[in-house]
């Protein structure tokens, strides 16, 4: 049998307040103005470099292409159908059709 989540009738819960030492004062951090332009320029450079190259792993594409040509690439129609349906549902999860 599973025990209920509530406390048991015979158990006494210890609800005493533990003493806490006062916190020491902390100095406010000084704002830095030099970090923001560097982060923005780095982000802009990263964005432009990523936009210049396609997000394709050409080595993997070559391996898959070679396996298909050699007849070693496993094709399971049920898996393909399942993944296509999952992809469709992720694109438009609120679409009733």
N, C-alpha and C positions, 0 to 999 in steps of 0.2 A: 504494500500500500504506500502511496505517496504522502509525505507529510505536507500539511498546509503551509502556505507562505507566511501566515501570521505567527506571532510568537506563541510559544507553548504556554499552557496555563501554569505550569510549575516553574517556569524560567523567569528570573527577575532581570530586567534589562538595566545595565549600569548607565545612568544618564547624568553622571556628575560632570561639571564643567572643569576642564583641565586649565591650569594657569598658563598664560601665554606672555612671553616677554615683549615689551614694546619694540616696534621696528625702529631701526636707526634711520636718520635722515639721508636722503639720496639727492645728490646734486643733479640739476637738470642738464640734459645733454645739449651741447651747442649745435645748432644746425649747420650742416655742411652744404655749401652751394656748388662746390666743384664736382661732386659725384653725379649730379643729375645730367649735365651735358655729356659726360663721358659715357654714361649708361645709354643715353639716347643715341649718341653717335655709334656706339657699339651695336645697339639693337638695329639701327638703320643699316649698318654695314652687313650684319648677319642676315637681315631680311632681304637685302638686295642680292647677296651671294646665294641664298637659298632659292630665290626666285629665278636666278639665272640657270640653275641646273634642275632637271626634272627629278622628281622623287622616285626614281626607278633604280633598283639594284640590277645593273646590267649583267653581272656575273650570274645571278640567280636566273634571270631570263634566259641566258645562254644555256645553263644547265637544264632547265625545263624544256627548252626548244630541242636540245640534243636528245633528251629522254623521249620526247614525243616522236622524233624522227626514228629513233632506234626501237620504238615500241615498248619501252620500259616504263613509261609514265602510267601510273595506276589511275584508271578512270572508273569511278563508281557513280552511276547515274543518281542513286538515292542521295548520296552526299552532295552532289552538285545541286539537286533540287532543294534540299534542306538549306543549303547556304544561300541560294538565290531567294528563297522565301524569307530567310532571316534578314538578308540585305534589304529586301523590299519593305519589311516591317520597320526597320531602323530608319529608312528614308522618310516614311510618312506614318508614324505610329497612330495618329488620330484619324486616318483615312478609313471610312467604313467599308470601302470596296476591297 
